[in-house]
Amino acid sequence: MLVSNEEWSELQQAIEEDKKTASDYLLHYAEKMKDYKAAKAEALSRGKGEGGGHGSMPGAPTEQAEVASVAYDERHDAYYWLKAVEVVQRAIGERKSIFLACRREAEKYNEHVKGQRPWVVMTQMLFVQAIERRFFDSGNWISDYTVRKYWHEIIAKVVDIHLRLKKF
């Protein structure tokens, strides 16, 4: 046997953690991007003036700032999650983009509800309304299964892109 039960358990746990992280970055992308940019700007501003350098070389401060920026991104996993969400948002198509916007809106309501989160029903309602507005469609209802399927497909794409970005 190539994989022990313990290794399999650890692998499943890591996969579930990646899905939770992807979900969190998808739902709270704007806030996470804002926080990341603020943390990066603060870290880079603290780093100014450190380590000497060749200030008399043309373009050296700009080049040094860019190198520091790239180095910061490479050290922080949040960068790869944010980039993965960005890539997926650009690739999913119009209907799934509308779905994602509706899912994010539904999450705002879920934060105020105790017990089981009703995000599926809220997403269904918002999605049908958005499709009616956008495509003048009669707003055919989509099933719980379809809502969950769309959500899990988007999460899987983010996890996949994240893992591929980390390889480079």
Summary of the structure (lengths in Angstrom):
residues: 168
radius of gyration: 20.8
end to end distance: 30.5
largest distance: 66.2
contacts: 408
relative contact order: 0.12
helix: 78%
strand: 0%
